[in-house]
């Protein structure tokens, strides 16, 4: 039996999950791994209401100095943010400790410096990407013998929860968000989630592992889900599609395409079965072929569980053969490299004339339409929706700028979505 | 850079995949893991037609003695069967070598002795269960901090291929099997696959890891797919179900239920999206929650890829915290412990009278019917199908014995299927 002393920085949602899991399953963990996990120190700003989570012999402190002075084999950073969290991680690595973090924002935005300190081995972050889903572990071990061709998936539970309920109940974004917040599926400030930032942080980390190439967070194309209306859900449904919040990373012609956007996918696609707050990651490889991992992408216990899995791997001193890389092997594909089918919706007063103008603009940009649809409506402003054949993304963006200038169209309410088959 | 010398016993379908992968991706593997994989010896009965797969400096021999005398860090056993394969593994373990095998039959039936030789650490078998899907690795690392509540899935690609095509094209088992054999999705002798033996071997290995308890292969309830007719597929479809070949292992009241049988599952269940030869494993745990892994369950390259993943883990000398156990912690649930809904089809001459007799027999065994259906037919012998409410499996088996004795029924053509919601 080997004792592993853990310093836990941040006793919030995920930290509480870690404490609960270690208390409940320490017997199972000892029996299966030979490791005795002991939380020797906890750092937090305020322990009121959390007393029951603190083990008797554990140092619970609000002082960073006192926390760092305790005996720790592994420091777990669950503070979030990029300031104190970074100091905690740097201090622990400097002291030679292993570090486990769930902090996707910090790693995606400042990972270059942190991982060069960690020398790749001592910093683990399974919990930072898709909660309990072992996708980091899979890329670092089960799939290392492959070249990864594509990795994509639903990486944000809040966005998936909202789009699932919009599809299944035909409720609007504005109706669902407050309920999602009440039920704990969305933060009070949902921007990080619904605007795609959170998924882009995760995608930056996944793409780094999949392609052994540094993907600057700022280089990722990000589109959120706020603009999607029930009419878009309905149109997608009629066309045989669902709208899902996807993160996509693939190699095309020697560039990495990295994109986060709501995407129309066929209803028969396996991703369509990933409902509500669940996450799923799909990959394609040269030797293992295609595969997927699905599960709980967030929450106190699932994320806490991923943290403990990392603690165990560090405790066993297992080699992580594939650390985060700081070397940019591939450049990022710009819009002019990307081909996609598109769904376009505008709100307009005068359908026939407007359609001629729009298709003229699209034609000028080499974009041809596969279908045009309009639902019956009694209102003066009616939705006009179009689906294109495969087109160049840059051309579509350029065309869109001109479409928005058509006087009969409300420029603020134009929705453009990617379609993946 | 660390060199790993590999002895490969068996240059068949999977062995060829291993050789192709190592040749094509040795650069990727070196870059990602720091390991230089070198196949130093190959054992096979006949190398004709395989010359191109043998590296220049490699010893290719038909002699077990010569093979064992070469320098090997890791021996890969891909011979199959339980005789020579076992000798190769025992010899390698005795010589202190690591061993990688894809031999589910050997491990499931004789694992107790082999794993006690291996002391748990030096014998890896990812490729033995569900090909390229990293389910062994996940149970041994990402999920060790959990109690597993349930693990089930589609573990046999041949059976899934046949049932998928029966569902999608309404073709019969007899029509699809020869084509599946021609396309390589079924062996010439398909019995191991379609009778559930192969899936039961894999389930024995999964249940062992999931519950840290030895599951004797002979204790697994096994039912194959040969008896399923298009009429059963159609009835399932009308009731909102698909028939999928499942392996199920779960803890109920302190016993392990381990069963392999074709199962009616709702068409909305995520398992229903796993088509053709693909495999998928679904789990439920106390802290990580529910999740799934899907991918290629068989084939030269996917299975070869899983073998190489294990070679890498052994080459890195990573600890495998959760070896196969030889200790039987849980007893196996007998039929009298198991509750399920059932689908029953009989072929009969005289429907109304027969229905009264059947429902009488079922009622005597405390089994009540949820629905009875018969499709129109011009033939003299008509199918009569019933769906029960939840019932005891032993009672259902007892009732079935009596049902088969009803004179108007063809006793050889009675189909009983489990229903899972």
Interface residues (C-beta under 8 A of the other chain):
Chain A: X17 X21 X24 X25 X28 X29 X31 X32 X33 X34 X35 X126 X132 X133 X134 X137 X138 X141 X142 X143 X144 X145 X146 X147 X212 X268 X270 X273 X274 X285 X286 X287 X288 X289 X290 X291 X292 X293 X294 X295 X296 X299 X301 X302 X304 X305 X306 X308 X309 X312 X313 X316 X317 X318 X319 X321 X322
Chain B: X17 X21 X24 X25 X28 X29 X31 X32 X33 X34 X35 X126 X132 X133 X134 X137 X138 X141 X142 X143 X144 X145 X146 X147 X212 X268 X270 X273 X274 X285 X286 X287 X288 X289 X290 X291 X292 X293 X294 X295 X296 X299 X301 X302 X304 X305 X306 X308 X309 X312 X313 X316 X317 X318 X319 X321 X322
